Amino acid sequence: MEKAQVGGIDAGQCAQGGEMDGGIWNRVAGRPVASLVLAHGAGAPMDSPFMQGMAERLAAREVEVFRFEFAYMAARRVDGRKRPPNPQADLLRQWRERLEQVRPQAAGPLAIGGKSMGGRMASLLADELQPLALVCLGYPFHAAGKPDKPRVAHLETLRTPTLIVQGERDALGDRQTVAGYRLSAAIDVHWLVAADHDLKPLKRSGHTHAEHLDACADAVAQFLRSRV
């Protein structure tokens, strides 16, 4: 699973993606295909290598991206102290508030999503918020080591057009396990060969992590174009 950078995070890391307003924009030249608000996973910040790499790849494919942090991660940025995620109700409230702040700044149709936990929180709000689409990168279908306790009830009735990009050997929902779930017809799962929760493939698969991240960005951009 995605790890935070060694030694913590600091505000200086945020300048690499664009202007700051409590988050990072990766803009595109001209009108974007869509504007994707992307939340981080439970253990790594908005400027982790995964989040940075995906935002840059999507922007290169005409999808502008806004990344933000939940309060617990923003506090860690200040003092370097690790904290568990905020309670779910707080995370959902923060998602709503952030989306309303970002909406006037978006240059294209607004989509929401995230890495792991960030995507799961977005999925819980998608039908309420009615975005263009929902994008989940490495969805946590169950907690680590607990496939008998799936987090999929709301995915059975989800109405929002949804793309989940998932590694075939994701420890939080591999291909065999997910095949046993009943998912809404609005959900398309795009599988990456031999990939884990961070979309990293086994070396013997013949694929590289960079190739899988490119394939992920291709799938997301194509999906969003199909919704416009």
C-alpha positions as CSV (number, residue, x, y, z in Angstrom):
1,M,0.0,0.0,0.0
2,E,1.0,3.6,-0.6
3,K,3.5,4.9,2.0
4,A,4.0,8.4,3.1
5,Q,7.3,10.0,2.3
6,V,10.2,9.2,4.7
7,G,10.6,11.9,7.4
8,G,7.1,13.3,7.0
9,I,5.8,16.0,4.7
10,D,6.2,19.7,4.6
11,A,4.6,22.7,3.0
12,G,7.5,23.1,0.6
13,Q,6.5,20.0,-1.3
14,C,3.3,21.5,-2.4
15,A,4.6,24.0,-4.8
16,Q,5.4,21.4,-7.5
17,G,1.8,21.0,-8.8
18,G,0.5,24.6,-9.3
19,E,-1.2,27.3,-7.3
20,M,-2.2,26.6,-3.8
21,D,-5.5,27.1,-2.1
22,G,-5.4,24.4,0.6
23,G,-4.6,22.0,-2.2
24,I,-2.8,21.6,-5.5
25,W,-4.1,22.2,-9.0
26,N,-2.6,20.5,-12.1
27,R,-4.1,22.7,-14.9
28,V,-4.2,22.1,-18.6
29,A,-3.8,24.5,-21.5
30,G,-7.2,25.4,-22.9
31,R,-10.5,23.9,-21.7
32,P,-10.1,20.5,-20.0
33,V,-12.0,17.4,-20.7
34,A,-13.1,17.4,-17.1
35,S,-12.0,18.7,-13.7
36,L,-11.2,15.8,-11.3
37,V,-11.1,16.5,-7.5
38,L,-8.9,13.8,-6.1
39,A,-8.5,12.8,-2.5
40,H,-5.6,10.9,-1.0
41,G,-5.5,7.5,0.7
42,A,-5.3,6.9,4.4
43,G,-1.5,6.8,4.8
44,A,0.0,9.2,2.3
45,P,-0.5,12.9,1.5
46,M,-1.8,14.7,-1.6
47,D,1.7,15.2,-2.9
48,S,2.9,11.6,-2.5
49,P,4.6,10.1,-5.5
50,F,1.5,8.2,-6.5
51,M,-0.8,11.3,-6.3
52,Q,1.8,13.5,-8.0
53,G,2.4,11.1,-10.8
54,M,-1.3,10.5,-11.5
55,A,-2.1,14.2,-11.5
56,E,0.7,14.9,-13.9
57,R,-0.4,12.1,-16.2
58,L,-4.0,13.1,-16.2
59,A,-3.2,16.8,-16.9
60,A,-1.1,15.6,-19.9
61,R,-4.3,13.9,-21.1
62,E,-6.4,17.1,-20.8
63,V,-8.0,16.3,-17.4
64,E,-7.2,19.0,-14.8
65,V,-6.8,17.7,-11.3
66,F,-7.3,19.3,-7.9
67,R,-5.8,17.4,-5.0
68,F,-6.6,18.2,-1.4
69,E,-6.0,16.8,2.1
70,F,-8.3,15.7,4.9
71,A,-7.8,17.6,8.2
72,Y,-5.8,14.8,9.9
73,M,-3.2,14.7,7.1
74,A,-3.0,18.5,6.9
75,A,-2.3,18.6,10.6
76,R,0.5,16.1,10.1
77,R,2.0,18.4,7.5
78,V,2.3,21.0,10.2
79,D,3.9,19.0,13.0
80,G,5.0,15.8,11.3
81,R,3.0,13.6,13.8
82,K,1.2,10.6,12.3
83,R,-2.5,10.4,13.0
84,P,-5.3,8.0,12.1
85,P,-7.9,9.3,9.6
86,N,-10.7,11.4,10.9
87,P,-14.0,9.6,11.7
88,Q,-16.0,8.8,8.6
89,A,-18.6,11.5,9.2
90,D,-15.9,14.1,9.4
91,L,-14.2,12.9,6.2
92,L,-17.5,13.1,4.4
93,R,-18.2,16.6,5.7
94,Q,-14.7,17.7,4.6
95,W,-15.4,16.2,1.1
96,R,-18.6,18.2,0.8
97,E,-17.0,21.4,1.9
98,R,-14.0,21.0,-0.4
99,L,-16.1,20.3,-3.4
100,E,-18.1,23.5,-2.9
101,Q,-14.9,25.5,-2.6
102,V,-13.4,24.0,-5.7
103,R,-16.6,24.1,-7.9
104,P,-16.2,27.8,-8.9
105,Q,-12.6,27.2,-9.9
106,A,-13.1,24.2,-12.1
107,A,-12.7,24.9,-15.8
108,G,-14.4,21.7,-16.9
109,P,-17.3,19.3,-15.9
110,L,-16.6,18.3,-12.3
111,A,-15.8,14.7,-11.4
112,I,-14.7,13.3,-8.0
113,G,-12.6,10.5,-6.8
114,G,-9.5,9.4,-5.0
115,K,-6.9,6.9,-4.1
116,S,-8.1,4.1,-1.8
117,M,-9.8,5.7,1.2
118,G,-10.2,9.0,-0.6
119,G,-12.1,7.2,-3.4
120,R,-14.2,5.3,-1.0
121,M,-15.3,8.4,0.8
122,A,-16.1,10.0,-2.6
123,S,-18.2,6.9,-3.5
124,L,-20.3,7.3,-0.4
125,L,-21.2,10.8,-1.5
126,A,-21.4,10.4,-5.3
127,D,-25.1,10.0,-5.7
128,E,-25.7,12.9,-3.3
129,L,-23.3,15.3,-5.0
130,Q,-24.2,14.3,-8.5
131,P,-20.8,14.8,-10.2
132,L,-20.1,14.1,-13.9
133,A,-18.5,10.8,-12.7
134,L,-16.6,9.0,-10.0
135,V,-13.1,7.7,-10.3
136,C,-11.5,5.3,-7.7
137,L,-7.9,4.3,-7.9
138,G,-7.3,1.2,-5.9
139,Y,-10.6,0.8,-4.2
140,P,-10.6,-0.7,-0.7
141,F,-13.3,-3.3,-1.1
142,H,-12.4,-4.6,2.4
143,A,-9.9,-3.9,5.1
144,A,-6.5,-5.7,4.9
145,G,-6.9,-9.3,5.9
146,K,-10.7,-9.0,6.2
147,P,-12.2,-10.1,2.9
148,D,-15.2,-11.5,5.0
149,K,-16.2,-8.0,5.8
150,P,-16.7,-6.2,2.5
151,R,-17.4,-2.5,2.2
152,V,-19.6,-2.8,-0.9
153,A,-23.3,-2.4,0.2
154,H,-23.6,1.1,-1.3
155,L,-21.9,0.0,-4.5
156,E,-24.8,-2.3,-5.3
157,T,-27.1,0.6,-5.9
158,L,-24.7,3.4,-7.0
159,R,-26.2,5.5,-9.8
160,T,-23.2,7.7,-10.6
161,P,-21.1,6.6,-13.6
162,T,-18.0,5.1,-12.0
163,L,-14.6,3.8,-13.0
164,I,-12.6,1.7,-10.6
165,V,-9.0,1.0,-11.6
166,Q,-7.8,-2.0,-9.6
167,G,-4.8,-4.2,-9.5
168,E,-5.5,-7.9,-10.0
169,R,-3.6,-8.8,-6.8
170,D,-4.8,-5.8,-4.7
171,A,-4.7,-7.0,-1.0
172,L,-7.9,-4.9,-0.4
173,G,-9.8,-6.4,-3.3
174,D,-8.2,-8.8,-5.8
175,R,-9.8,-9.9,-9.0
176,Q,-11.2,-13.2,-7.7
177,T,-12.7,-11.6,-4.6
178,V,-14.3,-8.7,-6.4
179,A,-15.8,-11.1,-8.9
180,G,-18.0,-12.4,-6.1
181,Y,-19.5,-9.0,-5.3
182,R,-22.7,-7.7,-6.8
183,L,-21.9,-4.2,-8.2
184,S,-24.1,-1.7,-9.8
185,A,-24.3,-1.6,-13.6
186,A,-23.0,2.0,-13.3
187,I,-19.6,0.7,-12.2
188,D,-16.8,-0.3,-14.6
189,V,-13.8,-2.0,-13.1
190,H,-10.6,-1.7,-15.2
191,W,-8.1,-4.4,-14.1
192,L,-4.3,-4.0,-14.3
193,V,-2.3,-7.2,-14.7
194,A,-0.6,-8.5,-11.6
195,A,-0.8,-5.1,-9.9
196,D,-1.1,-4.4,-6.2
197,H,-3.0,-1.6,-4.3
198,D,-0.6,1.0,-5.6
199,L,-0.9,-0.4,-9.2
200,K,2.6,-1.8,-9.0
201,P,2.9,-5.1,-11.0
202,L,5.0,-8.1,-10.3
203,K,8.3,-7.9,-12.2
204,R,7.7,-11.3,-13.8
205,S,4.5,-9.9,-15.4
206,G,6.5,-8.0,-18.0
207,H,4.9,-4.7,-17.0
208,T,6.4,-1.7,-15.2
209,H,4.8,0.6,-12.6
210,A,5.2,3.5,-15.0
211,E,3.3,1.5,-17.7
212,H,0.5,0.7,-15.3
213,L,0.2,4.4,-14.2
214,D,0.1,5.4,-17.8
215,A,-2.6,2.8,-18.5
216,C,-4.6,4.0,-15.5
217,A,-4.4,7.6,-16.7
218,D,-5.5,6.5,-20.2
219,A,-8.4,4.6,-18.8
220,V,-9.5,7.6,-16.6
221,A,-9.2,10.1,-19.4
222,Q,-11.1,7.9,-21.9
223,F,-13.8,7.3,-19.3
224,L,-14.3,11.0,-18.5
225,R,-14.4,11.9,-22.2
226,S,-17.2,9.3,-22.7
227,R,-19.2,11.1,-20.0
228,V,-19.0,14.6,-21.5
